[in-house]
Amino acid sequence: MAEKRKHLAEDVVEYFLFPTLPDSLNKSEVAKYLEELLDSYLAFVSPLVVDYIWQNDPFSLVVTAEGDLPAHLYGRTSFGDNIDDEWFIVYLLFKLTKQFSGLIARVVDNDEEFMLIEAADVLPKWIDPETVENRVYIYNGQLHIIPLPQSPADITSLPGSVPSISDAVQCVRTCSPAAVASASIQQAVQTRINEFPAKTKENIHYAHCYIPANLAAILEKRPHLVSQGVLAFYYRDPIDLRSCRTMQYFRPGTRVISRVKLTRCLYAQLMQQKFQPDKRSGWVLPSSINPKYKAHDLGMKLAHGFEILCARCSSNKSKAGNSKCAPQDNDMRWNRYLQSLKERGFFRGEIEGSKLYQQLMSDARQFYTDQLQADLREGSKRNTGGEILRLLDSVEFDIEAMRKAEADLSPPDDDGWLNLTPETLDDMMRKKAGPNSTEKSSNGKDPIDLSKVADSMKAFVEKISGVDGVEIPVEGEDDDDDDIQFDSTGFISAMQKMFEFDDNDSGSSSDMSEYGWEDSDQDFDDQPPSGKPSKHKHKAAVPTVKDYMDLMDRELAPTNVGKSFEKEPQAENGPHTQPKTPTNKSQNINRDIDDEDDDFQPVNIDVNTVKNMLESIGAQQGLAGPASNILNSMGVNVPQPNAEDREENVAPVPPPRKRTPKSVPTKRPSSRSTPSSISLSSSNNAAPVKKETNV
């Protein structure tokens, strides 16, 4: 039985690691064995995450051996507004499962199996949020999707309903070849995670900030705390701002220029916030045209954020109660973790005791301490304010030395990436579209196949809609031969022929009787009797829908409505060529009309379809609309009009209508919309094309 779904917040990702456990371990030994594996996993990911700045919560793992799930390692991270944190965790899980044999990982968020969103275009039809529940895992560095059983032989090895996580993990281990996702799905997911770890460096942004000296010393020692300061300022409320009136902890009198390490997301959140400090706080900003205005503005916002954090943790009890004890040198787990770091080259070949070695050792010790004290319980929050207060008591700094070092600071990074140009947006869209996107023609416009428009519309109209709506026909997709189609009209006709029912004697009427069209219509009473004698009683010919449509086409042909359509080209014999002989059933019906209208030309449906679609696309003027949406869903690429095309497509303003004297007869235009002016677009900007000129 599947476990009950757990509702997650929109910015939270959960991950589970299921290692292979020896069968000989008892319950008490399982927890110890998982701790040893945890130390190995942390040592493996430490070079990637030690100096990484998380948006909200860091990557954390704890041992969990209780509940319905098998013994595993559990983690939960709130990534806030930075979606890259979530995919960086996915990258770490792929690396872990590839490095450690037998390790299976599962990662979900509020969208459940969010990794499949990247491969939405190549997923098989059977996958939907209900059928894929508890079926997506990471194993041996590959994405695995447990398939549905396709034959009776698969029922014993593959679950047919929603599997439990325990059964699914066991199924992935035993049926790994069958559960490996297809190459196209693997490629779609790998394209996203292959951006790491290079993207972690691209997202770093260094900025000059005019901040108090004690805050500069704290950020130099613990750079990752900057995210908590930014978030405290970004999500401030009026109660938080009360503590910023006096600035008890970070006063502006000791400000220095510091080069602060941020992520692009954090930097953008600070830059987009408009804030004026309270006059009682002592913070005064220079003019906005001052070259140092940006440094003053960023520093003021950072100081207010850290002041809010300290004010929230004002009691000494909270400060002491949440203190974190660093691991001792004789701690067995710490020594095991440290040995794993040395084996994996974490210290970069530095001599023990050097400055860089000591810095790396401090970062590793702090990361390991945070992991030991990680509290992943629901609703728990980090006591960042207490940590900052402890650092204020222990950190040492020299204000004069800091001010002298301002001249040697590296310049800040360029923030031009904040401004997104149309060209940059096009490059991003083209990159996301992939290499299979339609290439542009030599003149710079996307090509469009007009014949494909008509064929796609025909395929769309012929599709049968189901409870989930109509399925858009895709090029290269074969129709499902296994689907059973029942033709009720054909079945009734076959039954009538089999039992030789007489429509005149029976109480039922023809197929068109439900529309009020009976066999005894006046139009067919004048039909002469057939020349050939019949063995059976004469039965009147039953007209079909096609016969009625042909009659309507011929009646509408000489009218304005009929003239608005594009017609089929005439035959080579000239306009008086005899039309095609109708069927025996409708020969007498159409004879009189054929004699009256020998110049009848059938409507070219394909040309009219393409014409109306192009008119509708032109009326959209490059914006989204029904015509472009339908064609794009069918795989027909709709070109974007350039500036000249937009000017040409603008409908001219008609001149004021002159009143016509009553003595002059005028021809009133038809109130109906001609078919040539009918379009799928809801826009009213396009003038309809008319084939006549009003007098």
C-alpha positions as CSV (number, residue, x, y, z in Angstrom):
1,M,0.0,0.0,0.0
2,A,1.4,3.4,-0.9
3,E,2.3,5.9,1.8
4,K,0.1,8.9,2.3
5,R,1.3,11.9,0.4
6,K,3.0,14.6,2.3
7,H,2.2,18.2,1.4
8,L,5.3,20.3,1.0
9,A,5.7,24.1,0.8
10,E,6.3,25.6,-2.6
11,D,10.0,26.3,-2.0
12,V,11.0,23.1,-0.2
13,V,12.7,20.0,-1.7
14,E,12.9,16.6,0.1
15,Y,15.4,13.9,-0.7
16,F,15.9,10.4,0.6
17,L,19.0,8.2,0.3
18,F,18.5,4.4,0.5
19,P,21.8,2.6,0.8
20,T,22.2,-1.2,0.7
21,L,22.2,-2.6,4.3
22,P,23.7,-5.9,5.3
23,D,21.1,-8.4,6.4
24,S,23.1,-9.3,9.5
25,L,22.6,-5.9,11.2
26,N,20.1,-5.5,14.0
27,K,18.2,-2.3,14.7
28,S,20.8,-0.7,16.9
29,E,23.6,-1.5,14.5
30,V,21.7,-0.1,11.5
31,A,21.9,3.5,12.9
32,K,25.6,3.2,13.5
33,Y,26.2,1.8,10.0
34,L,24.2,4.7,8.5
35,E,26.3,7.2,10.5
36,E,29.4,5.8,8.9
37,L,27.9,6.1,5.5
38,L,26.7,9.6,6.3
39,D,30.3,10.7,7.1
40,S,31.5,9.2,3.8
41,Y,28.7,11.0,1.8
42,L,29.5,14.3,3.5
43,A,33.2,14.0,2.8
44,F,32.4,13.3,-0.9
45,V,30.2,16.4,-1.3
46,S,32.2,18.7,1.0
47,P,34.5,20.2,-1.8
48,L,31.3,21.3,-3.6
49,V,29.2,22.6,-0.8
50,V,31.6,23.9,1.9
51,D,31.9,27.4,0.3
52,Y,28.5,27.4,-1.4
53,I,26.1,30.1,-0.4
54,W,22.6,28.7,-0.1
55,Q,19.5,30.9,-0.5
56,N,17.9,29.7,2.7
57,D,18.7,26.3,4.1
58,P,21.9,24.2,3.3
59,F,22.1,20.7,2.1
60,S,21.7,18.5,5.1
61,L,21.3,14.8,5.9
62,V,20.2,13.0,9.0
63,V,19.9,9.3,9.9
64,T,16.3,8.0,9.9
65,A,15.6,4.4,10.9
66,E,12.0,4.7,12.0
67,G,8.6,4.7,10.3
68,D,7.2,2.7,7.4
69,L,10.2,3.5,5.1
70,P,13.3,1.4,5.1
71,A,16.3,2.8,7.0
72,H,17.7,5.7,5.1
73,L,19.2,9.2,5.2
74,Y,16.7,12.1,5.0
75,G,17.2,15.7,3.9
76,R,15.0,18.8,3.5
77,T,16.1,22.1,2.1
78,S,14.2,25.3,1.6
79,F,15.6,27.0,-1.6
80,G,13.4,30.1,-1.5
81,D,13.5,32.1,-4.7
82,N,16.7,30.5,-6.0
83,I,15.6,27.4,-8.1
84,D,19.3,26.7,-8.8
85,D,19.7,25.4,-5.2
86,E,17.1,22.7,-5.9
87,W,18.8,21.5,-9.1
88,F,22.2,21.7,-7.4
89,I,20.9,19.2,-4.9
90,V,19.7,17.0,-7.7
91,Y,23.2,17.2,-9.2
92,L,24.7,16.1,-5.8
93,L,22.3,13.1,-5.7
94,F,23.3,12.0,-9.1
95,K,27.0,12.2,-8.1
96,L,26.4,10.3,-4.9
97,T,24.5,7.4,-6.5
98,K,27.2,7.1,-9.2
99,Q,30.0,7.1,-6.7
100,F,28.6,4.7,-4.1
101,S,27.3,1.4,-5.3
102,G,23.9,0.3,-4.3
103,L,22.7,3.8,-3.3
104,I,19.3,4.8,-4.4
105,A,18.0,8.4,-4.2
106,R,14.6,10.0,-4.4
107,V,13.9,13.7,-4.6
108,V,10.5,15.4,-4.6
109,D,9.0,18.9,-4.1
110,N,5.5,20.3,-4.1
111,D,5.2,19.3,-7.8
112,E,6.1,15.7,-6.8
113,E,8.4,14.3,-9.5
114,F,9.6,17.6,-10.8
115,M,12.6,16.1,-12.7
116,L,10.1,14.8,-15.3
117,I,9.0,18.4,-16.1
118,E,12.3,18.9,-17.9
119,A,11.5,15.9,-20.1
120,A,7.8,16.7,-20.6
121,D,8.2,16.7,-24.4
122,V,9.6,13.1,-24.6
123,L,7.6,11.3,-21.8
124,P,5.6,8.3,-22.7
125,K,1.8,8.7,-22.7
126,W,1.2,6.5,-19.7
127,I,3.0,8.9,-17.4
128,D,0.9,11.3,-15.5
129,P,1.0,12.6,-11.8
130,E,-1.2,9.6,-10.7
131,T,0.5,6.7,-12.5
132,V,4.1,7.8,-11.8
133,E,3.7,8.2,-8.1
134,N,6.6,6.6,-6.2
135,R,8.1,5.4,-9.5
136,V,11.0,7.9,-10.1
137,Y,14.4,7.3,-8.6
138,I,18.1,7.9,-9.1
139,Y,20.3,4.9,-9.2
140,N,23.9,4.4,-10.5
141,G,23.9,8.0,-11.8
142,Q,20.9,7.4,-14.0
143,L,17.2,8.3,-13.8
144,H,15.0,5.3,-13.3
145,I,11.2,5.2,-13.9
146,I,9.5,1.9,-12.8
147,P,7.3,1.0,-15.8
148,L,3.8,-0.5,-15.7
149,P,3.6,-4.2,-16.4
150,Q,3.0,-4.9,-20.1
151,S,2.4,-8.6,-20.0
152,P,1.3,-11.2,-17.4
153,A,5.0,-12.1,-17.0
154,D,5.8,-8.6,-15.8
155,I,3.2,-8.6,-13.0
156,T,5.4,-10.6,-10.7
157,S,8.3,-8.1,-11.0
158,L,6.7,-4.8,-11.8
159,P,4.0,-3.1,-9.6
160,G,0.7,-2.5,-11.4
161,S,-0.8,0.0,-8.9
162,V,0.9,2.7,-6.9
163,P,3.8,0.9,-5.1
164,S,5.1,1.6,-1.7
165,I,8.5,3.2,-1.4
166,S,9.9,0.0,0.1
167,D,8.7,-2.1,-2.8
168,A,9.7,0.5,-5.3
169,V,13.3,0.7,-4.0
170,Q,13.5,-3.1,-4.1
171,C,12.1,-3.1,-7.6
172,V,14.8,-0.6,-8.8
173,R,17.5,-2.9,-7.5
174,T,16.2,-6.1,-8.9
175,C,14.8,-4.7,-12.2
176,S,17.2,-1.9,-13.0
177,P,17.6,-2.6,-16.7
178,A,13.8,-2.4,-17.2
179,A,13.5,0.7,-15.0
180,V,16.2,2.8,-16.7
181,A,14.6,5.8,-18.4
182,S,14.9,6.2,-22.1
183,A,17.8,8.0,-23.6
184,S,15.7,11.1,-24.5
185,I,14.5,11.5,-21.0
186,Q,18.0,11.0,-19.6
187,Q,19.3,13.6,-22.0
188,A,16.7,16.1,-21.0
189,V,17.5,15.8,-17.3
190,Q,21.2,15.6,-17.8
191,T,21.1,18.8,-19.8
192,R,19.8,20.7,-16.8
193,I,22.2,19.2,-14.2
194,N,25.2,19.3,-16.4
195,E,25.3,23.1,-15.8
196,F,26.8,22.3,-12.4
197,P,29.2,22.7,-10.8
198,A,30.3,25.5,-13.3
199,K,27.0,27.3,-12.6
200,T,27.8,27.6,-8.9
201,K,30.7,29.9,-9.8
202,E,28.8,31.8,-12.4
203,N,26.1,32.7,-9.9
204,I,28.6,34.3,-7.5
205,H,28.6,38.1,-7.5
206,Y,31.0,40.3,-5.5
207,A,29.9,43.7,-4.5
208,H,31.4,46.6,-2.6
209,C,29.3,47.4,0.5
210,Y,29.8,50.2,3.0
211,I,29.1,48.3,6.3
212,P,30.1,48.4,9.9
213,A,33.5,46.9,10.7
214,N,32.1,44.2,13.0
215,L,29.7,43.1,10.3
216,A,32.6,43.0,7.7
217,A,34.6,40.8,10.1
218,I,31.7,38.4,10.6
219,L,31.1,38.1,6.8
220,E,34.8,37.5,6.3
221,K,34.7,34.6,8.7
222,R,31.3,33.2,7.9
223,P,30.4,34.3,4.3
224,H,27.3,32.1,4.1
225,L,25.6,34.2,6.7
226,V,25.0,36.9,4.2
227,S,21.9,35.0,2.8
228,Q,20.2,35.2,6.2
229,G,20.9,38.9,6.5
230,V,19.5,39.6,3.0
231,L,16.4,37.5,3.6
232,A,15.7,39.2,7.0
233,F,15.8,42.6,5.3
234,Y,13.8,41.4,2.2
235,Y,11.0,39.9,4.4
236,R,11.0,42.7,7.0
237,D,7.8,43.9,8.7
238,P,7.0,47.0,10.7
239,I,7.8,45.2,14.0
240,D,11.3,44.4,12.7
241,L,11.9,48.0,11.7
242,R,11.4,49.2,15.3
243,S,14.7,47.6,16.3
244,C,16.4,49.5,13.5
245,R,15.7,52.9,14.9
246,T,18.6,52.8,17.3
247,M,20.9,50.2,15.6
248,Q,22.2,48.7,18.8
249,Y,24.5,46.1,17.2
250,F,25.6,47.5,13.9
251,R,26.1,51.3,14.1
252,P,27.1,53.4,11.1
253,G,30.0,55.1,12.9
254,T,32.5,52.3,12.2
255,R,31.7,51.7,8.5
256,V,34.3,50.5,6.1
257,I,34.3,49.4,2.4
258,S,34.2,45.6,2.2
259,R,34.0,43.3,-0.8
260,V,31.0,41.0,0.1
261,K,30.4,37.7,-1.6
262,L,26.8,37.3,-2.7
263,T,24.8,35.1,-5.1
264,R,23.1,36.8,-8.1
265,C,19.7,36.1,-6.6
266,L,20.6,37.7,-3.3
267,Y,22.2,40.7,-5.0
268,A,19.1,41.2,-7.1
269,Q,16.9,41.1,-4.1
270,L,18.9,43.8,-2.4
271,M,19.1,46.0,-5.5
272,Q,15.3,45.8,-6.2
273,Q,14.4,47.0,-2.7
274,K,13.7,50.7,-2.3
275,F,14.3,51.7,1.3
276,Q,14.9,54.9,3.3
277,P,16.5,54.4,6.7
278,D,15.0,56.0,9.8
279,K,16.7,59.3,10.7
280,R,17.2,58.2,14.3
281,S,19.4,55.3,13.1
282,G,22.2,57.6,12.0
283,W,22.4,56.2,8.5
284,V,22.6,58.9,5.9
285,L,22.8,58.0,2.2
286,P,24.6,60.2,-0.3
287,S,23.0,61.5,-3.5
288,S,22.0,59.0,-6.1
289,I,24.5,60.5,-8.5
290,N,27.4,59.8,-6.2
291,P,29.7,57.1,-7.5
292,K,29.6,55.4,-4.1
293,Y,25.9,55.5,-3.7
294,K,25.5,51.8,-4.6
295,A,28.0,50.7,-1.9
296,H,26.3,52.9,0.7
297,D,22.8,51.6,-0.3
298,L,23.8,47.9,-0.2
299,G,25.7,48.3,3.1
300,M,22.8,50.0,4.7
301,K,20.4,47.3,3.7
302,L,22.8,44.5,4.8
303,A,23.3,46.2,8.2
304,H,19.5,46.5,8.7
305,G,19.1,42.8,7.9
306,F,21.6,41.7,10.4
307,E,20.2,44.1,13.0
308,I,16.8,42.5,12.6
309,L,18.3,39.0,13.1
310,C,20.0,40.0,16.3
311,A,16.9,41.8,17.6
312,R,14.8,38.6,17.1
313,C,17.3,36.7,19.3
314,S,17.6,39.3,22.1
315,S,17.5,37.0,25.1
316,N,20.7,35.5,26.4
317,K,18.9,32.3,27.1
318,S,18.2,31.7,23.5
319,K,21.7,32.7,22.6
320,A,23.2,30.1,25.0
321,G,20.7,27.4,24.4
322,N,21.4,27.1,20.8
323,S,25.2,27.2,20.9
324,K,26.9,24.7,18.8
325,C,29.9,22.8,20.1
326,A,32.6,22.1,17.5
327,P,33.8,18.5,17.3
328,Q,36.8,17.7,19.4
329,D,40.0,16.3,18.0
330,N,39.5,13.0,19.7
331,D,36.0,12.5,18.3
332,M,35.9,9.3,16.3
333,R,33.3,10.5,13.7
334,W,35.2,13.8,13.2
335,N,38.5,12.0,12.6
336,R,36.8,9.6,10.2
337,Y,35.3,12.5,8.3
338,L,38.6,14.4,8.3
339,Q,40.4,11.3,6.9
340,S,37.9,11.1,4.1
341,L,38.5,14.7,3.3
342,K,42.3,14.1,3.0
343,E,41.8,11.1,0.8
344,R,39.6,13.1,-1.6
345,G,42.1,16.0,-1.8
346,F,40.0,18.5,0.0
347,F,43.0,20.5,1.3
348,R,44.4,20.9,-2.3
349,G,47.9,19.7,-1.3
350,E,48.5,22.5,1.2
351,I,51.0,22.1,3.9
352,E,49.4,21.5,7.3
353,G,49.5,24.8,9.3
354,S,49.5,27.1,6.2
355,K,47.0,29.9,6.0
356,L,44.9,28.3,3.3
357,Y,45.0,24.9,5.1
358,Q,43.8,26.6,8.3
359,Q,41.0,28.3,6.4
360,L,39.9,25.1,4.7
361,M,40.0,23.3,8.1
362,S,37.8,25.9,9.6
363,D,35.3,25.7,6.8
364,A,35.2,21.9,7.1
365,R,34.8,22.0,10.8
366,Q,32.0,24.5,10.6
367,F,30.2,22.5,7.9
368,Y,30.5,19.3,9.9
369,T,29.2,21.0,13.0
370,D,26.2,22.4,11.1
371,Q,25.4,18.9,9.8
372,L,25.5,17.4,13.3
373,Q,23.2,20.1,14.7
374,A,20.9,20.1,11.7
375,D,17.3,20.1,12.9
376,L,15.0,19.0,10.0
377,R,11.9,18.6,12.0
378,E,8.7,20.2,10.5
379,G,8.5,23.9,11.5
380,S,12.0,24.1,13.0
381,K,14.0,27.3,12.2
382,R,17.7,28.1,12.4
383,N,18.8,30.4,15.2
384,T,21.0,32.5,13.0
385,G,20.6,35.5,15.3
386,G,22.2,33.6,18.2
387,E,25.1,32.6,16.0
388,I,25.7,36.2,15.0
389,L,25.6,37.4,18.6
390,R,28.2,34.8,19.6
391,L,30.4,35.9,16.7
392,L,30.1,39.5,17.8
393,D,31.5,38.5,21.2
394,S,34.4,36.5,19.7
395,V,35.4,38.1,16.5
396,E,38.4,40.4,16.4
397,F,39.0,43.2,13.9
398,D,41.2,46.3,13.4
399,I,39.2,49.3,11.9
400,E,42.3,51.2,10.8
401,A,43.7,48.2,9.0
402,M,40.4,47.6,7.3
403,R,40.3,51.2,6.1
404,K,43.8,51.0,4.7
405,A,43.0,47.8,2.9
406,E,40.1,49.5,1.0
407,A,42.6,50.8,-1.6
408,D,43.7,47.2,-2.4
409,L,40.2,45.8,-2.9
410,S,39.4,44.2,-6.2
411,P,36.7,46.0,-8.2
412,P,33.1,44.8,-7.9
413,D,31.6,42.6,-10.5
414,D,29.6,44.0,-13.3
415,D,25.8,43.8,-12.7
416,G,24.8,44.2,-16.4
417,W,23.2,40.8,-16.2
418,L,20.3,42.5,-14.3
419,N,19.2,44.1,-17.5
420,L,17.7,41.5,-19.9
421,T,17.9,42.6,-23.5
422,P,15.6,41.2,-26.2
423,E,18.7,39.6,-27.8
424,T,19.6,37.9,-24.6
425,L,16.1,36.7,-24.1
426,D,16.1,35.2,-27.6
427,D,19.4,33.4,-26.9
428,M,17.9,32.0,-23.7
429,M,14.8,30.8,-25.5
430,R,16.8,29.3,-28.3
431,K,19.0,27.5,-25.8
432,K,16.0,26.1,-24.0
433,A,14.4,25.0,-27.3
434,G,17.4,22.9,-28.1
435,P,19.0,21.8,-31.4
436,N,15.8,20.4,-32.8
437,S,14.1,23.8,-33.0
438,T,13.2,25.0,-36.5
439,E,16.0,26.7,-38.3
440,K,15.4,30.1,-39.8
441,S,15.6,30.7,-43.5
442,S,18.2,32.8,-45.2
443,N,16.2,36.0,-45.0
444,G,16.0,35.7,-41.2
445,K,12.4,34.6,-41.0
446,D,11.2,31.2,-39.9
447,P,9.9,29.2,-42.9
448,I,6.3,28.0,-43.0
449,D,5.0,25.2,-45.1
450,L,1.5,26.2,-46.4
451,S,0.6,22.7,-47.4
452,K,1.4,21.6,-43.9
453,V,-1.2,24.0,-42.5
454,A,-4.0,22.4,-44.5
455,D,-2.9,18.9,-43.7
456,S,-2.6,19.7,-40.0
457,M,-6.1,21.2,-39.9
458,K,-7.5,18.2,-41.6
459,A,-5.9,15.9,-39.1
460,F,-7.1,18.0,-36.3
461,V,-10.7,18.0,-37.5
462,E,-10.7,14.3,-38.0
463,K,-9.5,13.6,-34.5
464,I,-12.1,12.3,-32.0
465,S,-12.3,14.1,-28.8
466,G,-12.3,12.2,-25.5
467,V,-12.9,13.1,-21.9
468,D,-9.5,14.6,-21.7
469,G,-10.1,16.8,-24.7
470,V,-8.9,16.5,-28.3
471,E,-5.4,15.1,-28.9
472,I,-3.4,17.4,-31.1
473,P,-1.9,15.4,-34.0
474,V,1.8,15.5,-34.0
475,E,3.9,15.0,-37.1
476,G,5.3,11.5,-37.3
477,E,2.9,10.1,-34.7
478,D,1.1,7.0,-35.8
479,D,-2.5,6.5,-35.0
480,D,-3.4,4.0,-32.4
481,D,-4.6,0.9,-34.2
482,D,-5.6,-0.7,-31.0
483,D,-8.4,1.9,-30.4
484,I,-11.9,0.6,-31.1
485,Q,-14.0,3.0,-33.1
486,F,-17.8,2.3,-33.4
487,D,-19.6,3.8,-36.3
488,S,-23.3,3.9,-35.2
489,T,-24.6,5.1,-38.5
490,G,-22.9,2.4,-40.5
491,F,-24.1,-0.2,-38.1
492,I,-27.7,0.9,-38.5
493,S,-27.4,0.9,-42.3
494,A,-25.9,-2.5,-42.3
495,M,-28.8,-3.8,-40.1
496,Q,-31.4,-2.3,-42.5
497,K,-29.8,-3.9,-45.5
498,M,-29.6,-7.2,-43.8
499,F,-33.3,-7.3,-42.9
500,E,-34.5,-5.3,-45.9
501,F,-36.5,-2.8,-43.9
502,D,-38.7,-0.4,-45.9
503,D,-38.2,3.1,-44.7
504,N,-41.7,4.1,-46.1
505,D,-43.4,1.4,-44.0
506,S,-41.4,1.6,-40.9
507,G,-42.0,4.1,-38.2
508,S,-38.4,5.4,-38.4
509,S,-37.3,7.9,-40.9
510,S,-34.0,8.5,-42.7
511,D,-30.8,9.6,-41.1
512,M,-31.8,13.2,-41.6
513,S,-35.3,12.9,-40.1
514,E,-34.2,14.2,-36.8
515,Y,-33.4,17.5,-38.5
516,G,-36.9,17.7,-40.1
517,W,-35.8,16.5,-43.5
518,E,-38.1,13.7,-44.5
519,D,-38.2,11.6,-47.7
520,S,-41.5,13.1,-48.7
521,D,-40.1,16.6,-49.2
522,Q,-41.7,18.6,-51.9
523,D,-38.4,19.0,-53.7
524,F,-38.3,15.3,-54.5
525,D,-42.0,14.6,-55.2
526,D,-41.5,15.6,-58.9
527,Q,-38.9,13.0,-59.6
528,P,-39.9,10.9,-62.7
529,P,-40.1,7.2,-62.2
530,S,-37.2,5.0,-63.0
531,G,-37.1,3.6,-66.5
532,K,-36.1,0.1,-65.4
533,P,-38.7,-2.2,-63.9
534,S,-37.9,-3.4,-60.4
535,K,-38.8,-6.6,-58.8
536,H,-39.4,-4.9,-55.5
537,K,-41.6,-2.1,-54.7
538,H,-40.2,1.2,-55.7
539,K,-38.4,3.0,-52.8
540,A,-37.5,6.7,-53.0
541,A,-33.8,7.5,-53.0
542,V,-32.6,8.7,-49.6
543,P,-30.3,11.7,-49.9
544,T,-27.2,11.8,-47.9
545,V,-25.5,14.6,-46.1
546,K,-23.1,15.1,-48.9
547,D,-26.0,15.5,-51.4
548,Y,-27.5,18.2,-49.3
549,M,-24.1,19.9,-49.0
550,D,-23.6,19.8,-52.7
551,L,-27.0,21.4,-53.2
552,M,-26.2,24.1,-50.8
553,D,-22.9,24.8,-52.4
554,R,-24.6,25.2,-55.8
555,E,-27.3,27.5,-54.5
556,L,-24.8,29.7,-52.7
557,A,-22.3,29.8,-55.6
558,P,-23.9,32.9,-57.4
559,T,-24.3,34.8,-54.2
560,N,-21.9,37.1,-52.5
561,V,-21.1,34.4,-49.9
562,G,-20.2,31.9,-52.6
563,K,-18.1,34.4,-54.6
564,S,-16.0,35.1,-51.5
565,F,-14.5,31.6,-51.5
566,E,-11.5,30.5,-53.5
567,K,-12.6,28.1,-56.2
568,E,-11.0,25.1,-57.8
569,P,-9.4,25.9,-61.2
570,Q,-11.6,25.2,-64.3
571,A,-10.9,22.3,-66.6
572,E,-9.0,22.8,-69.8
573,N,-12.2,22.4,-72.0
574,G,-13.5,25.8,-70.9
575,P,-16.1,27.1,-68.6
576,H,-18.9,25.0,-70.3
577,T,-17.4,21.7,-69.4
578,Q,-20.0,19.3,-68.2
579,P,-19.8,18.7,-64.5
580,K,-19.0,15.3,-63.1
581,T,-21.9,12.9,-63.3
582,P,-23.4,12.5,-59.9
583,T,-24.2,9.2,-58.3
584,N,-27.4,7.3,-59.2
585,K,-28.8,8.2,-55.8
586,S,-28.6,11.9,-56.4
587,Q,-28.7,12.0,-60.2
588,N,-32.3,13.2,-60.4
589,I,-31.9,15.5,-57.5
590,N,-29.1,17.5,-59.0
591,R,-30.1,17.4,-62.7
592,D,-32.1,20.6,-62.7
593,I,-29.5,22.6,-60.8
594,D,-26.8,21.3,-63.2
595,D,-28.7,22.5,-66.2
596,E,-29.1,25.9,-64.6
597,D,-25.5,26.4,-63.5
598,D,-23.0,24.8,-65.9
599,D,-20.3,27.2,-64.7
600,F,-20.2,25.8,-61.1
601,Q,-16.7,25.6,-59.6
602,P,-16.3,23.7,-56.3
603,V,-14.7,25.5,-53.4
604,N,-11.0,24.8,-52.8
605,I,-11.1,24.0,-49.1
606,D,-7.3,23.8,-48.6
607,V,-6.7,27.3,-50.2
608,N,-9.5,28.8,-48.1
609,T,-8.2,27.2,-44.9
610,V,-4.7,28.5,-45.5
611,K,-6.0,31.9,-46.5
612,N,-8.1,32.3,-43.4
613,M,-5.3,31.1,-41.1
614,L,-2.8,33.5,-42.6
615,E,-5.3,36.4,-42.2
616,S,-5.9,35.4,-38.6
617,I,-2.1,35.3,-37.9
618,G,-1.7,38.7,-39.5
619,A,-4.4,40.1,-37.3
620,Q,-2.5,38.9,-34.3
621,Q,0.3,41.3,-35.2
622,G,3.0,39.0,-33.7
623,L,1.1,38.4,-30.5
624,A,-0.2,35.1,-29.2
625,G,-3.6,34.0,-30.5
626,P,-5.7,31.0,-31.4
627,A,-4.3,30.6,-34.9
628,S,-0.6,30.6,-33.9
629,N,-1.4,28.4,-30.8
630,I,-3.1,25.7,-32.8
631,L,-0.4,25.7,-35.5
632,N,2.4,25.6,-33.0
633,S,0.8,22.7,-31.2
634,M,0.7,20.8,-34.5
635,G,4.4,21.4,-35.2
636,V,3.8,24.2,-37.7
637,N,6.3,27.0,-37.0
638,V,4.6,30.5,-37.3
639,P,7.1,33.2,-38.3
640,Q,7.3,36.4,-36.3
641,P,6.5,39.5,-38.3
642,N,9.1,42.2,-38.5
643,A,8.5,45.9,-38.0
644,E,7.7,46.5,-41.7
645,D,5.2,43.6,-41.7
646,R,3.5,45.0,-38.6
647,E,3.0,48.4,-40.3
648,E,1.6,46.7,-43.4
649,N,-0.8,44.6,-41.4
650,V,-2.3,47.6,-39.6
651,A,-5.8,48.1,-41.0
652,P,-6.3,51.5,-42.5
653,V,-8.9,53.8,-40.9
654,P,-11.9,53.9,-43.2
655,P,-13.1,57.3,-44.4
656,P,-16.3,58.7,-42.9
657,R,-19.3,57.3,-44.6
658,K,-21.2,59.7,-46.8
659,R,-25.0,59.8,-46.7
660,T,-26.6,58.6,-49.9
661,P,-29.7,60.5,-51.1
662,K,-32.9,58.5,-51.0
663,S,-33.4,58.9,-54.7
664,V,-30.2,57.0,-55.5
665,P,-30.6,53.3,-55.1
666,T,-27.8,51.7,-53.1
667,K,-26.8,48.1,-52.7
668,R,-26.8,47.2,-49.0
669,P,-23.9,45.0,-48.0
670,S,-24.8,41.6,-46.6
671,S,-25.0,41.6,-42.8
672,R,-23.3,38.2,-42.7
673,S,-19.6,37.9,-42.4
674,T,-18.1,36.4,-45.5
675,P,-16.1,33.3,-45.0
676,S,-13.0,35.1,-46.2
677,S,-13.2,37.4,-43.2
678,I,-13.7,34.7,-40.7
679,S,-10.6,34.0,-38.7
680,L,-9.6,32.1,-35.6
681,S,-8.2,35.2,-34.0
682,S,-10.2,37.3,-31.5
683,S,-8.6,40.5,-32.7
684,N,-10.8,43.0,-34.5
685,N,-8.0,45.0,-36.0
686,A,-7.9,43.3,-39.3
687,A,-10.2,44.5,-42.0
688,P,-12.1,41.8,-43.8
689,V,-11.2,41.1,-47.4
690,K,-14.2,41.8,-49.7
691,K,-14.5,40.8,-53.3
692,E,-16.9,43.5,-54.3
693,T,-17.2,47.3,-54.2
694,N,-20.3,48.9,-52.8
695,V,-21.8,51.6,-55.0
